[in-house]
Amino acid sequence: MGFGVTYADFSVEPARLANAQARYSGARFAGAHVVVGAGGTVAVDFEVEEPGDVVQATLTVTALVSKLGSAPGYAPMTVRLQGNVLAEDLTVPGGGDLPHDNVFAVPGDLLKPGTNTLEIQSSAKASSMLWLYRITLDPVWERGRSERALVAEAARDSVFAFRTELRPAHASSAPWQPAPRLLFHVDRDEQSLPAQLSWRGEDGAEASISFAAGMSGFFGCYRAQDGTAYEYRGDLTDRWPFADETENLSAATLHRFHTEEGWGGRWHRSADLRLLVDDGGAPVERVSWRDQRGNSGTAVLHTAFTDVEVTDVDASDEFDDAGEVAENLLDEKLSKWLARDDTARLDFTLARPAAVASYSLMSANDAPDRDPRDWTLHGSHDGRTWTPLDTRAGETFSGRFETREFALRGHARTYRHYRLDITRNSGSTETQLARVRFAGAPAGQAFTGYYQRHNEGPIGYRGTPVRTEDSALTAVPGLAAELEAAVSSLTETSRTLAALAAQLRKH
């Protein structure tokens, strides 16, 4: 049977462990790693069920040697398994800021059933510190399994809160000053944490930061609304898994998007994206990130509007012989609709129910006295019961093919049918228009941007807001279809009752 996922992640305290227990001697936690002093040891006990089928294992020890002033530092490392030396006084590179993966082949005959012990020891001759970040152990044929599991587990706690500080740029002697908490969450369902993050607020303030290993802290820069530049740093204070209650923790909006990726000449559905960045200032209008796998993306937020697609229009009258029919109101040609009456009615059916924030009318090519002057716009769910939405009186058009837009007052409600009831024109015995359009009400924020996977080219990336009803309907399989069937049934019942009532009135 061998052994399962085995790792020890020292980038968090307490250490994140799988099939392992850790013991320390002459070592201590220091944020993103364990500091091992001269002669100190970190021991990891792990369980093996049946080692006979493991011909070899792959051990990865991620470590770094601390600097000695301007010198690289010196802290040789010895690695033992069951007391057997795998590497002795290995000089781990130092002097940099990034830890190194040291990979060892472990002979399968060193493993035993039950508890096995791996020891990482810093030499007693060390003159600086050995920084230990993580350890993974896998059968050779499944190399990387534990690393992937570790990354997935770390990404589970994907909401971060940092205590932050600011210091004026080019003022190294100036003290750091406390700044508002930074709260963020970026998740497109790829189980990978951010390595870099930047954003811009609606007030023009912007920041760009890079994270330490294990997300224990960050460093970057910040430019305030007035243009003043600062150094910017933060220390992790808390992190937790995402839940719906997260939205209540921040004054900023948690954005949820249905997304699409553009490649191969068309758009393809991709995983939903959640974005939350709250630095105590204005809401964000742009967010960019690069994750720990090297993938990067940018989202520019903008207002989304309800999609209003008219599929059918019916008129109380139209001039068929001249081709001046109601359908002309929906196309882009400079044609027109004409009714041979001084009043008229136009009924519009949408592809799906939508909230309308405004509508526009375009005057036709001739005869200004045929222009509508008084009218009321109505909305309806079923095409029979109508609710007045907007009433106009004494309106005029100053020219031919002139478009005028009319905003609806108050909160826009969702309807499937809209009726333009023209009750008076400008004096003619005929009424005409060239075009009618409906504009959707604001429906949250969408985004446009790009996404680029590691070692691939950039592709289009866009998103539309996830509506509350979307989440409710998708939470129960088949619920949307059941509700649609129920609505259809109620509509049919309503029609039947109306017919019965009409018959009763006749008798």
Protein Blocks (a to p, Z undefined) as FASTA:
>chain_A
ZZadddddfkbccdddehiacddehiacehjaccddehiacddddddfblmlmmbdcddd
ddddddehjbnbjadddddeehiafbghiacdehiabdcdddddddfklpcehjdddddd
ddfkbcbdcddfbdcdddfklghklmmmmmmmmmmmmcccdddddddehilkbccddddd
ddddddehlopacfbdcdddfkopacdddddehhlaccdddddfkopacddddddfbdcd
ddfklmmmpfbdcddddddddeehiacddddddddddehiacdfbdcdddfkopacdddd
dddddddddfbdcdfbdcfknopafklmmmmbdcdddddbfbdcdddddfbdcddfbdcd
dddfbhjllpcfbdcddddfkomaccdfbdcehiacfbehiacddddehjddddfbdcdd
dfbdehiabdcdfbdcdddddebjadddddddehiacdddddddddfklmmmmmpghklm
mmmmmmmmmmmmmmmmmmmmmmmmmZZ
